[in-house]
Amino acid sequence: MSKLTLNAAPEVIDLAKKIAALNGTSVSDLFSQLIRSLDASGKPSKLAPLTRRASGIVRLPRGKSDRKLIEQALAERYGR
């Protein structure tokens, strides 16, 4: 992953740290989520309200794909 340095007012930095802490993430991840939520023109992508609220609330364990997690959950629920 590449490194990026940003400049912001101290109150913006403090707010970013608080928001990140409340969401159990880092300021870097928070910034990444913000950028990914924008389309190529810089406008917010058109997500449904529920999708927009749910975006980023799930963290996948390292080394496990979403497909493997779904397979595992289905196997636990319905047996294999």
C-alpha positions in Angstrom: 0.0 0.0 0.0 1.3 3.5 -0.9 1.6 6.3 1.6 -0.1 9.6 1.3 0.3 12.7 3.5 -2.6 15.1 3.8 -2.8 18.5 5.4 -5.9 19.6 7.3 -7.0 22.0 10.1 -6.4 20.6 13.6 -10.1 20.4 14.3 -10.7 18.4 11.1 -7.9 16.0 12.1 -9.4 15.6 15.6 -12.8 15.0 14.1 -11.4 12.4 11.7 -9.7 10.6 14.6 -13.0 10.6 16.6 -15.1 9.3 13.8 -12.5 6.6 13.0 -12.4 5.5 16.7 -16.2 5.4 16.9 -16.2 3.1 13.8 -13.4 0.9 15.0 -11.2 1.9 12.1 -8.2 4.0 11.2 -8.2 7.5 9.7 -6.5 5.9 6.6 -9.4 3.4 6.2 -11.9 6.1 6.8 -10.3 8.2 4.0 -10.3 5.1 1.7 -14.0 4.4 2.4 -14.8 8.1 1.6 -12.9 8.0 -1.7 -14.5 4.7 -2.7 -17.9 6.1 -2.0 -17.4 8.7 -4.7 -17.8 8.0 -8.4 -15.3 9.1 -11.0 -16.8 12.6 -11.2 -16.2 13.1 -7.4 -19.9 12.9 -6.7 -21.3 10.5 -4.1 -22.2 7.2 -5.8 -25.9 6.5 -5.9 -26.4 3.8 -3.3 -29.7 3.0 -1.7 -30.0 4.5 1.9 -29.7 1.1 3.6 -26.7 0.1 1.5 -25.1 3.5 2.2 -25.6 3.1 6.0 -24.3 -0.5 6.0 -21.2 0.3 3.9 -18.0 -0.6 5.8 -19.6 -2.1 8.9 -18.3 -5.6 8.3 -14.6 -6.5 8.5 -13.5 -9.7 6.9 -10.9 -11.8 8.6 -7.5 -11.6 6.9 -6.9 -14.5 4.5 -10.6 -15.4 4.1 -12.6 -14.3 1.1 -16.2 -13.3 1.3 -17.1 -16.4 -0.7 -15.3 -18.7 1.8 -17.1 -17.0 4.7 -20.5 -17.5 3.0 -19.7 -21.1 2.3 -18.7 -21.6 6.0 -21.8 -19.9 7.3 -24.1 -22.0 5.0 -22.3 -25.2 6.1 -22.8 -24.3 9.7 -26.4 -23.4 9.2 -27.5 -26.3 7.0 -24.8 -28.9 7.7 -22.6 -30.6 5.2 
